[in-house]
Amino acid sequence: MKSKLAIAVALSGWLLLFVFIFYEFEYHGSDILKHLIHIENPAESIFHIIILTVPIGSTITAYLINERKKLLIKTQQSEKKLRHAAEEWRATFDAMPYGVMLVDTEFNIIRANKYISKLSGIPIRELIFRKCYEVIHRQNKPIENCPVVKSVSTRNTEKFEYYDAEYNKYFMTSATPIFDDKGNVIAYSHSLIDITDIKQKEDKLIQSKDAFFNMLKDTDTAHKEVKELYNDLIVAFANTIDAKSPWTKGHSERVTHYAVSIAREMGLNEKEIETLKTAGLVHDIGKIGTYDIILDKPDRLTKEEFELVKMHPAQGEKILSPIKGLKSIIIVIRSHHEKLDGTGYPDGLKGEDIPLLSKILCAADSYDSMTADRPYRPSPGKEYAISEFKRCSGTQFDPQVVEAFLRVLEK
């Protein structure tokens, strides 16, 4: 777009030159060139030079004026985009279903969303530069185990769960340091998540677990009745574990079916098969301590979230360890995510160090995971699972277990 002012400036310079030449021609006629070049008066010579260069100067000036206008237009457009982006960011920031604050290294709130304002009853503008512990905890100093205080020393993300009696809620609070280009901490991203519903569900599951184990400890019926009750309770508790998420419904029973089929194909005795059957039904008991929000997450887990999930084999061992009659299945459960090449968890066992029943359970568990829908992806299908077993035989899975499982699948 051409600036009208730029056009006017450029034309005025050329118009001045035209008027000057016309004037010179009127007075000097055909001697105009000689008059312009051979000037005895220096002042007049300078004046002629200025007049002759005016169009160049006016053209350059017009160009600069036009460029300045384009720069101003771009600047205005950029400012408009920035304002729009800021409005979108603020809308997103305020729409978050949990509290988010940006605090400086002195615990002063730099920014906060509407959740924090609503929770504290303080208008957003009045939150700025107030201490975060005064606003959230109504204290004159940071609370014990404050994640911001911990993050100051560790320079990593820190988390802490606590109960607020005034709000009658459980919260998960976290602090993540924000660094400048030189690696210095300039602020902290401080979040506050209401986990009351999660804690209540967790308490109910724990109560169910306690009731289940108390029933096993107190039963004094005949051996057959005890065995039947034991099996029924194991199945019921497996269903309770799987009911934590709609995506895992029936998972434990399917895994047990696959594992027992593999064991029979490999010629294992009935005692080993019974041990494997019980281990299969409660192999995910450690997920009782895993939040549903992680199990139902609609996309892939973060590294931190996956680290929480990886704790469930060891957590399962911890839960079952008080029951003497289940000692034989505890090692199977603890090692059911170990891999032949040592890249599994929780102990990084390799090869023959991994119990055979754990290897079988690992293959069965992996097959059901690969052939079932998950919140972050649809089922890849049976053929994909078979190709993965063949590809990972000898690294992740025991070759003998894979061969037996493939024969089972063919049948």
DRENRO-148012 format. One record per residue (C-alpha): residue number from 1; chain; x, y, z. Coordinates in steps of 0.02 Angstrom, whole numbers, plus 50000, padded with zeros to 5 digits. Layout:
N
@resi->NUM; chain->A; east->X; north->Y; up->Z
...
// end
This chain:
411
@resi->1; chain->A; east->50000; north->50000; up->50000
@resi->2; chain->A; east->50071; north->50168; up->49947
@resi->3; chain->A; east->50067; north->50313; up->50071
@resi->4; chain->A; east->49980; north->50471; up->50005
@resi->5; chain->A; east->50104; north->50577; up->50100
@resi->6; chain->A; east->50249; north->50484; up->50017
@resi->7; chain->A; east->50174; north->50514; up->49844
@resi->8; chain->A; east->50149; north->50698; up->49883
@resi->9; chain->A; east->50329; north->50719; up->49944
@resi->10; chain->A; east->50400; north->50631; up->49790
@resi->11; chain->A; east->50292; north->50733; up->49669
@resi->12; chain->A; east->50334; north->50898; up->49755
@resi->13; chain->A; east->50520; north->50868; up->49727
@resi->14; chain->A; east->50497; north->50832; up->49543
@resi->15; chain->A; east->50374; north->50977; up->49525
@resi->16; chain->A; east->50501; north->51096; up->49600
@resi->17; chain->A; east->50633; north->51034; up->49477
@resi->18; chain->A; east->50511; north->51056; up->49332
@resi->19; chain->A; east->50468; north->51234; up->49385
@resi->20; chain->A; east->50653; north->51277; up->49404
@resi->21; chain->A; east->50698; north->51209; up->49231
@resi->22; chain->A; east->50548; north->51300; up->49155
@resi->23; chain->A; east->50603; north->51461; up->49238
@resi->24; chain->A; east->50783; north->51440; up->49176
@resi->25; chain->A; east->50724; north->51402; up->49000
@resi->26; chain->A; east->50616; north->51559; up->48998
@resi->27; chain->A; east->50763; north->51670; up->49042
@resi->28; chain->A; east->50909; north->51581; up->48957
@resi->29; chain->A; east->50828; north->51483; up->48817
@resi->30; chain->A; east->50949; north->51366; up->48729
@resi->31; chain->A; east->51091; north->51424; up->48844
@resi->32; chain->A; east->51009; north->51345; up->48996
@resi->33; chain->A; east->51136; north->51203; up->49008
@resi->34; chain->A; east->51282; north->51323; up->48991
@resi->35; chain->A; east->51206; north->51435; up->49123
@resi->36; chain->A; east->51186; north->51290; up->49244
@resi->37; chain->A; east->51364; north->51225; up->49221
@resi->38; chain->A; east->51467; north->51384; up->49200
@resi->39; chain->A; east->51420; north->51485; up->49352
@resi->40; chain->A; east->51536; north->51618; up->49416
@resi->41; chain->A; east->51432; north->51648; up->49573
@resi->42; chain->A; east->51467; north->51504; up->49698
@resi->43; chain->A; east->51309; north->51537; up->49796
@resi->44; chain->A; east->51204; north->51521; up->49640
@resi->45; chain->A; east->51299; north->51362; up->49592
@resi->46; chain->A; east->51259; north->51283; up->49760
@resi->47; chain->A; east->51078; north->51334; up->49740
@resi->48; chain->A; east->51070; north->51249; up->49569
@resi->49; chain->A; east->51146; north->51091; up->49639
@resi->50; chain->A; east->51019; north->51088; up->49780
@resi->51; chain->A; east->50875; north->51115; up->49659
@resi->52; chain->A; east->50938; north->50978; up->49544
@resi->53; chain->A; east->50955; north->50852; up->49687
@resi->54; chain->A; east->50789; north->50893; up->49767
@resi->55; chain->A; east->50694; north->50757; up->49667
@resi->56; chain->A; east->50818; north->50625; up->49726
@resi->57; chain->A; east->50800; north->50681; up->49905
@resi->58; chain->A; east->50611; north->50691; up->49893
@resi->59; chain->A; east->50604; north->50517; up->49815
@resi->60; chain->A; east->50713; north->50443; up->49954
@resi->61; chain->A; east->50610; north->50534; up->50084
@resi->62; chain->A; east->50449; north->50468; up->50005
@resi->63; chain->A; east->50520; north->50291; up->50007
@resi->64; chain->A; east->50564; north->50306; up->50192
@resi->65; chain->A; east->50392; north->50376; up->50232
@resi->66; chain->A; east->50309; north->50232; up->50141
@resi->67; chain->A; east->50419; north->50103; up->50228
@resi->68; chain->A; east->50381; north->50185; up->50395
@resi->69; chain->A; east->50196; north->50168; up->50360
@resi->70; chain->A; east->50215; north->49984; up->50315
@resi->71; chain->A; east->50317; north->49957; up->50474
@resi->72; chain->A; east->50182; north->50043; up->50576
@resi->73; chain->A; east->50048; north->49934; up->50496
@resi->74; chain->A; east->50149; north->49776; up->50533
@resi->75; chain->A; east->50177; north->49836; up->50711
@resi->76; chain->A; east->49992; north->49867; up->50734
@resi->77; chain->A; east->49951; north->49696; up->50662
@resi->78; chain->A; east->50079; north->49614; up->50776
@resi->79; chain->A; east->50008; north->49705; up->50927
@resi->80; chain->A; east->49833; north->49648; up->50878
@resi->81; chain->A; east->49893; north->49467; up->50864
@resi->82; chain->A; east->49982; north->49480; up->51030
@resi->83; chain->A; east->49827; north->49550; up->51114
@resi->84; chain->A; east->49723; north->49410; up->51037
@resi->85; chain->A; east->49849; north->49279; up->51094
@resi->86; chain->A; east->49852; north->49354; up->51269
@resi->87; chain->A; east->49662; north->49349; up->51276
@resi->88; chain->A; east->49661; north->49167; up->51220
@resi->89; chain->A; east->49796; north->49125; up->51347
@resi->90; chain->A; east->49700; north->49210; up->51487
@resi->91; chain->A; east->49538; north->49120; up->51437
@resi->92; chain->A; east->49629; north->48953; up->51437
@resi->93; chain->A; east->49718; north->48995; up->51600
@resi->94; chain->A; east->49554; north->49040; up->51686
@resi->95; chain->A; east->49461; north->48889; up->51614
@resi->96; chain->A; east->49578; north->48764; up->51695
@resi->97; chain->A; east->49484; north->48653; up->51820
@resi->98; chain->A; east->49621; north->48674; up->51949
@resi->99; chain->A; east->49721; north->48815; up->52025
@resi->100; chain->A; east->49874; north->48885; up->51937
@resi->101; chain->A; east->49988; north->49022; up->52000
@resi->102; chain->A; east->50151; north->49098; up->51942
@resi->103; chain->A; east->50253; north->49146; up->52096
@resi->104; chain->A; east->50423; north->49230; up->52108
@resi->105; chain->A; east->50569; north->49171; up->52213
@resi->106; chain->A; east->50501; north->49267; up->52363
@resi->107; chain->A; east->50333; north->49174; up->52358
@resi->108; chain->A; east->50244; north->49327; up->52286
@resi->109; chain->A; east->50101; north->49287; up->52165
@resi->110; chain->A; east->50137; north->49359; up->51993
@resi->111; chain->A; east->49984; north->49285; up->51908
@resi->112; chain->A; east->49839; north->49174; up->51962
@resi->113; chain->A; east->49685; north->49102; up->51877
@resi->114; chain->A; east->49502; north->49114; up->51926
@resi->115; chain->A; east->49508; north->48949; up->52022
@resi->116; chain->A; east->49629; north->49025; up->52148
@resi->117; chain->A; east->49522; north->49182; up->52159
@resi->118; chain->A; east->49363; north->49081; up->52187
@resi->119; chain->A; east->49444; north->48965; up->52315
@resi->120; chain->A; east->49520; north->49107; up->52417
@resi->121; chain->A; east->49377; north->49231; up->52392
@resi->122; chain->A; east->49502; north->49364; up->52339
@resi->123; chain->A; east->49482; north->49459; up->52173
@resi->124; chain->A; east->49617; north->49417; up->52045
@resi->125; chain->A; east->49689; north->49593; up->52043
@resi->126; chain->A; east->49710; north->49590; up->52232
@resi->127; chain->A; east->49804; north->49424; up->52225
@resi->128; chain->A; east->49953; north->49502; up->52137
@resi->129; chain->A; east->50108; north->49517; up->52247
@resi->130; chain->A; east->50025; north->49431; up->52394
@resi->131; chain->A; east->50115; north->49282; up->52470
@resi->132; chain->A; east->50050; north->49117; up->52401
@resi->133; chain->A; east->50049; north->49035; up->52574
@resi->134; chain->A; east->49944; north->49179; up->52643
@resi->135; chain->A; east->49816; north->49159; up->52504
@resi->136; chain->A; east->49805; north->48968; up->52497
@resi->137; chain->A; east->49846; north->48912; up->52674
@resi->138; chain->A; east->49804; north->49070; up->52772
@resi->139; chain->A; east->49975; north->49060; up->52856
@resi->140; chain->A; east->50109; north->49191; up->52883
@resi->141; chain->A; east->50245; north->49072; up->52824
@resi->142; chain->A; east->50261; north->48923; up->52705
@resi->143; chain->A; east->50179; north->48762; up->52766
@resi->144; chain->A; east->50279; north->48608; up->52811
@resi->145; chain->A; east->50331; north->48510; up->52655
@resi->146; chain->A; east->50290; north->48660; up->52545
@resi->147; chain->A; east->50335; north->48607; up->52366
@resi->148; chain->A; east->50401; north->48780; up->52323
@resi->149; chain->A; east->50523; north->48774; up->52470
@resi->150; chain->A; east->50581; north->48601; up->52416
@resi->151; chain->A; east->50597; north->48654; up->52234
@resi->152; chain->A; east->50711; north->48797; up->52286
@resi->153; chain->A; east->50841; north->48672; up->52344
@resi->154; chain->A; east->50811; north->48529; up->52220
@resi->155; chain->A; east->50777; north->48639; up->52066
@resi->156; chain->A; east->50654; north->48503; up->52011
@resi->157; chain->A; east->50465; north->48482; up->52013
@resi->158; chain->A; east->50406; north->48443; up->52189
@resi->159; chain->A; east->50233; north->48380; up->52244
@resi->160; chain->A; east->50140; north->48367; up->52408
@resi->161; chain->A; east->49969; north->48304; up->52462
@resi->162; chain->A; east->49878; north->48384; up->52607
@resi->163; chain->A; east->49706; north->48399; up->52687
@resi->164; chain->A; east->49628; north->48571; up->52713
@resi->165; chain->A; east->49505; north->48564; up->52858
@resi->166; chain->A; east->49426; north->48732; up->52818
@resi->167; chain->A; east->49382; north->48679; up->52640
@resi->168; chain->A; east->49359; north->48496; up->52690
@resi->169; chain->A; east->49459; north->48446; up->52537
@resi->170; chain->A; east->49615; north->48351; up->52491
@resi->171; chain->A; east->49736; north->48440; up->52375
@resi->172; chain->A; east->49886; north->48391; up->52271
@resi->173; chain->A; east->50001; north->48542; up->52258
@resi->174; chain->A; east->50157; north->48552; up->52151
@resi->175; chain->A; east->50292; north->48677; up->52105
@resi->176; chain->A; east->50400; north->48678; up->51948
@resi->177; chain->A; east->50547; north->48799; up->51930
@resi->178; chain->A; east->50557; north->48912; up->51776
@resi->179; chain->A; east->50734; north->48952; up->51715
@resi->180; chain->A; east->50806; north->49096; up->51614
@resi->181; chain->A; east->50934; north->49075; up->51474
@resi->182; chain->A; east->51075; north->49072; up->51602
@resi->183; chain->A; east->50998; north->48932; up->51704
@resi->184; chain->A; east->50940; north->49042; up->51847
@resi->185; chain->A; east->50770; north->49011; up->51927
@resi->186; chain->A; east->50661; north->49164; up->51895
@resi->187; chain->A; east->50490; north->49098; up->51951
@resi->188; chain->A; east->50389; north->48943; up->51994
@resi->189; chain->A; east->50234; north->48869; up->51914
@resi->190; chain->A; east->50128; north->48825; up->52065
@resi->191; chain->A; east->49973; north->48715; up->52042
@resi->192; chain->A; east->49834; north->48660; up->52160
@resi->193; chain->A; east->49725; north->48509; up->52114
@resi->194; chain->A; east->49572; north->48450; up->52211
@resi->195; chain->A; east->49594; north->48262; up->52235
@resi->196; chain->A; east->49453; north->48238; up->52361
@resi->197; chain->A; east->49353; north->48120; up->52248
@resi->198; chain->A; east->49510; north->48019; up->52209
@resi->199; chain->A; east->49551; north->48001; up->52393
@resi->200; chain->A; east->49374; north->47946; up->52434
@resi->201; chain->A; east->49380; north->47812; up->52297
@resi->202; chain->A; east->49550; north->47759; up->52360
@resi->203; chain->A; east->49485; north->47745; up->52538
@resi->204; chain->A; east->49340; north->47636; up->52478
@resi->205; chain->A; east->49459; north->47522; up->52386
@resi->206; chain->A; east->49572; north->47510; up->52538
@resi->207; chain->A; east->49421; north->47469; up->52645
@resi->208; chain->A; east->49373; north->47334; up->52520
@resi->209; chain->A; east->49550; north->47268; up->52524
@resi->210; chain->A; east->49552; north->47264; up->52713
@resi->211; chain->A; east->49383; north->47178; up->52717
@resi->212; chain->A; east->49443; north->47051; up->52591
@resi->213; chain->A; east->49601; north->47007; up->52688
@resi->214; chain->A; east->49508; north->47002; up->52853
@resi->215; chain->A; east->49388; north->46877; up->52779
@resi->216; chain->A; east->49534; north->46769; up->52722
@resi->217; chain->A; east->49616; north->46776; up->52894
@resi->218; chain->A; east->49458; north->46740; up->52994
@resi->219; chain->A; east->49386; north->46599; up->52888
@resi->220; chain->A; east->49383; north->46432; up->52979
@resi->221; chain->A; east->49275; north->46323; up->52869
@resi->222; chain->A; east->49311; north->46158; up->52786
@resi->223; chain->A; east->49452; north->46150; up->52660
@resi->224; chain->A; east->49340; north->46137; up->52509
@resi->225; chain->A; east->49229; north->46281; up->52566
@resi->226; chain->A; east->49382; north->46386; up->52606
@resi->227; chain->A; east->49455; north->46348; up->52434
@resi->228; chain->A; east->49292; north->46395; up->52347
@resi->229; chain->A; east->49275; north->46553; up->52449
@resi->230; chain->A; east->49457; north->46594; up->52419
@resi->231; chain->A; east->49436; north->46577; up->52231
@resi->232; chain->A; east->49275; north->46676; up->52228
@resi->233; chain->A; east->49350; north->46816; up->52331
@resi->234; chain->A; east->49506; north->46820; up->52224
@resi->235; chain->A; east->49397; north->46839; up->52068
@resi->236; chain->A; east->49287; north->46969; up->52152
@resi->237; chain->A; east->49438; north->47068; up->52209
@resi->238; chain->A; east->49514; north->47055; up->52036
@resi->239; chain->A; east->49353; north->47130; up->51968
@resi->240; chain->A; east->49366; north->47268; up->52099
@resi->241; chain->A; east->49542; north->47308; up->52043
@resi->242; chain->A; east->49490; north->47310; up->51860
@resi->243; chain->A; east->49340; north->47419; up->51901
@resi->244; chain->A; east->49456; north->47565; up->51941
@resi->245; chain->A; east->49447; north->47605; up->51756
@resi->246; chain->A; east->49323; north->47559; up->51618
@resi->247; chain->A; east->49474; north->47524; up->51507
@resi->248; chain->A; east->49534; north->47380; up->51617
@resi->249; chain->A; east->49368; north->47291; up->51644
@resi->250; chain->A; east->49395; north->47102; up->51634
@resi->251; chain->A; east->49583; north->47126; up->51610
@resi->252; chain->A; east->49638; north->47015; up->51756
@resi->253; chain->A; east->49525; north->46870; up->51707
@resi->254; chain->A; east->49581; north->46877; up->51526
@resi->255; chain->A; east->49765; north->46882; up->51576
@resi->256; chain->A; east->49737; north->46734; up->51692
@resi->257; chain->A; east->49653; north->46635; up->51551
@resi->258; chain->A; east->49800; north->46668; up->51432
@resi->259; chain->A; east->49930; north->46630; up->51567
@resi->260; chain->A; east->49849; north->46464; up->51617
@resi->261; chain->A; east->49834; north->46413; up->51434
@resi->262; chain->A; east->50020; north->46448; up->51406
@resi->263; chain->A; east->50067; north->46351; up->51565
@resi->264; chain->A; east->49966; north->46200; up->51512
@resi->265; chain->A; east->50044; north->46207; up->51338
@resi->266; chain->A; east->50217; north->46207; up->51419
@resi->267; chain->A; east->50172; north->46057; up->51530
@resi->268; chain->A; east->50179; north->46142; up->51700
@resi->269; chain->A; east->50105; north->46046; up->51848
@resi->270; chain->A; east->49939; north->46088; up->51931
@resi->271; chain->A; east->50019; north->46170; up->52083
@resi->272; chain->A; east->50116; north->46291; up->51972
@resi->273; chain->A; east->49959; north->46324; up->51869
@resi->274; chain->A; east->49858; north->46361; up->52027
@resi->275; chain->A; east->49993; north->46481; up->52085
@resi->276; chain->A; east->49994; north->46564; up->51914
@resi->277; chain->A; east->49804; north->46575; up->51913
@resi->278; chain->A; east->49799; north->46668; up->52080
@resi->279; chain->A; east->49944; north->46781; up->52029
@resi->280; chain->A; east->49858; north->46822; up->51865
@resi->281; chain->A; east->49696; north->46873; up->51950
@resi->282; chain->A; east->49781; north->46995; up->52072
@resi->283; chain->A; east->49937; north->47041; up->51973
@resi->284; chain->A; east->49880; north->47224; up->51963
@resi->285; chain->A; east->49831; north->47240; up->52147
@resi->286; chain->A; east->49968; north->47372; up->52165
@resi->287; chain->A; east->49867; north->47490; up->52054
@resi->288; chain->A; east->49751; north->47520; up->52201
@resi->289; chain->A; east->49872; north->47660; up->52245
@resi->290; chain->A; east->49872; north->47732; up->52067
@resi->291; chain->A; east->49757; north->47879; up->52033
@resi->292; chain->A; east->49613; north->47847; up->51912
@resi->293; chain->A; east->49658; north->48010; up->51824
@resi->294; chain->A; east->49819; north->47926; up->51767
@resi->295; chain->A; east->49739; north->47760; up->51717
@resi->296; chain->A; east->49603; north->47850; up->51617
@resi->297; chain->A; east->49716; north->47982; up->51539
@resi->298; chain->A; east->49665; north->48004; up->51354
@resi->299; chain->A; east->49843; north->48022; up->51291
@resi->300; chain->A; east->50013; north->47949; up->51328
@resi->301; chain->A; east->50081; north->47964; up->51504
@resi->302; chain->A; east->50219; north->48085; up->51548
@resi->303; chain->A; east->50383; north->48018; up->51615
@resi->304; chain->A; east->50330; north->48063; up->51793
@resi->305; chain->A; east->50159; north->47980; up->51774
@resi->306; chain->A; east->50238; north->47822; up->51702
@resi->307; chain->A; east->50357; north->47815; up->51850
@resi->308; chain->A; east->50204; north->47811; up->51965
@resi->309; chain->A; east->50127; north->47669; up->51864
@resi->310; chain->A; east->50292; north->47571; up->51869
@resi->311; chain->A; east->50277; north->47564; up->52059
@resi->312; chain->A; east->50127; north->47444; up->52055
@resi->313; chain->A; east->50223; north->47276; up->52052
@resi->314; chain->A; east->50321; north->47321; up->52209
@resi->315; chain->A; east->50164; north->47398; up->52286
@resi->316; chain->A; east->50072; north->47235; up->52252
@resi->317; chain->A; east->50207; north->47139; up->52345
@resi->318; chain->A; east->50191; north->47259; up->52491
@resi->319; chain->A; east->50001; north->47239; up->52498
@resi->320; chain->A; east->50006; north->47049; up->52493
@resi->321; chain->A; east->50158; north->47019; up->52606
@resi->322; chain->A; east->50057; north->47009; up->52770
@resi->323; chain->A; east->49963; north->46855; up->52705
@resi->324; chain->A; east->50073; north->46702; up->52731
@resi->325; chain->A; east->49969; north->46591; up->52616
@resi->326; chain->A; east->50007; north->46703; up->52467
@resi->327; chain->A; east->50196; north->46704; up->52479
@resi->328; chain->A; east->50216; north->46592; up->52326
@resi->329; chain->A; east->50128; north->46717; up->52213
@resi->330; chain->A; east->50213; north->46875; up->52279
@resi->331; chain->A; east->50375; north->46850; up->52180
@resi->332; chain->A; east->50273; north->46812; up->52024
@resi->333; chain->A; east->50179; north->46976; up->52043
@resi->334; chain->A; east->50334; north->47078; up->52083
@resi->335; chain->A; east->50427; north->47017; up->51928
@resi->336; chain->A; east->50286; north->47014; up->51799
@resi->337; chain->A; east->50354; north->47171; up->51712
@resi->338; chain->A; east->50536; north->47112; up->51704
@resi->339; chain->A; east->50611; north->47087; up->51529
@resi->340; chain->A; east->50733; north->46957; up->51470
@resi->341; chain->A; east->50864; north->47090; up->51422
@resi->342; chain->A; east->50857; north->47175; up->51593
@resi->343; chain->A; east->50762; north->47332; up->51539
@resi->344; chain->A; east->50606; north->47290; up->51640
@resi->345; chain->A; east->50554; north->47345; up->51814
@resi->346; chain->A; east->50559; north->47354; up->51963
@resi->347; chain->A; east->50724; north->47258; up->51983
@resi->348; chain->A; east->50796; north->47251; up->51807
@resi->349; chain->A; east->50813; north->47061; up->51814
@resi->350; chain->A; east->50886; north->46967; up->51665
@resi->351; chain->A; east->50863; north->46796; up->51586
@resi->352; chain->A; east->50853; north->46652; up->51708
@resi->353; chain->A; east->50844; north->46770; up->51858
@resi->354; chain->A; east->50663; north->46802; up->51810
@resi->355; chain->A; east->50542; north->46668; up->51877
@resi->356; chain->A; east->50462; north->46564; up->51739
@resi->357; chain->A; east->50285; north->46603; up->51801
@resi->358; chain->A; east->50326; north->46790; up->51793
@resi->359; chain->A; east->50385; north->46767; up->51611
@resi->360; chain->A; east->50220; north->46682; up->51569
@resi->361; chain->A; east->50119; north->46816; up->51659
@resi->362; chain->A; east->50217; north->46952; up->51568
@resi->363; chain->A; east->50173; north->46878; up->51398
@resi->364; chain->A; east->49989; north->46858; up->51443
@resi->365; chain->A; east->49979; north->47034; up->51515
@resi->366; chain->A; east->50064; north->47108; up->51361
@resi->367; chain->A; east->49949; north->47015; up->51242
@resi->368; chain->A; east->49792; north->47079; up->51327
@resi->369; chain->A; east->49861; north->47257; up->51330
@resi->370; chain->A; east->49902; north->47249; up->51144
@resi->371; chain->A; east->49731; north->47179; up->51095
@resi->372; chain->A; east->49624; north->47292; up->51205
@resi->373; chain->A; east->49571; north->47472; up->51180
@resi->374; chain->A; east->49655; north->47605; up->51286
@resi->375; chain->A; east->49601; north->47786; up->51318
@resi->376; chain->A; east->49747; north->47849; up->51213
@resi->377; chain->A; east->49730; north->47726; up->51066
@resi->378; chain->A; east->49616; north->47590; up->50992
@resi->379; chain->A; east->49666; north->47407; up->50995
@resi->380; chain->A; east->49808; north->47369; up->50871
@resi->381; chain->A; east->49736; north->47193; up->50851
@resi->382; chain->A; east->49788; north->47011; up->50867
@resi->383; chain->A; east->49902; north->47008; up->50714
@resi->384; chain->A; east->49999; north->47157; up->50780
@resi->385; chain->A; east->50020; north->47070; up->50948
@resi->386; chain->A; east->50085; north->46912; up->50864
@resi->387; chain->A; east->50210; north->47012; up->50762
@resi->388; chain->A; east->50271; north->47099; up->50920
@resi->389; chain->A; east->50296; north->46932; up->51009
@resi->390; chain->A; east->50401; north->46870; up->50863
@resi->391; chain->A; east->50500; north->47033; up->50855
@resi->392; chain->A; east->50533; north->47041; up->51043
@resi->393; chain->A; east->50565; north->46856; up->51072
@resi->394; chain->A; east->50732; north->46841; up->51161
@resi->395; chain->A; east->50737; north->47023; up->51216
@resi->396; chain->A; east->50575; north->47061; up->51306
@resi->397; chain->A; east->50492; north->46889; up->51306
@resi->398; chain->A; east->50560; north->46714; up->51340
@resi->399; chain->A; east->50571; north->46619; up->51173
@resi->400; chain->A; east->50496; north->46459; up->51247
@resi->401; chain->A; east->50349; north->46556; up->51318
@resi->402; chain->A; east->50323; north->46643; up->51150
@resi->403; chain->A; east->50324; north->46478; up->51055
@resi->404; chain->A; east->50198; north->46402; up->51175
@resi->405; chain->A; east->50086; north->46556; up->51167
@resi->406; chain->A; east->50088; north->46558; up->50977
@resi->407; chain->A; east->50035; north->46376; up->50976
@resi->408; chain->A; east->49892; north->46419; up->51095
@resi->409; chain->A; east->49837; north->46562; up->50982
@resi->410; chain->A; east->49841; north->46448; up->50830
@resi->411; chain->A; east->49726; north->46325; up->50920
// end
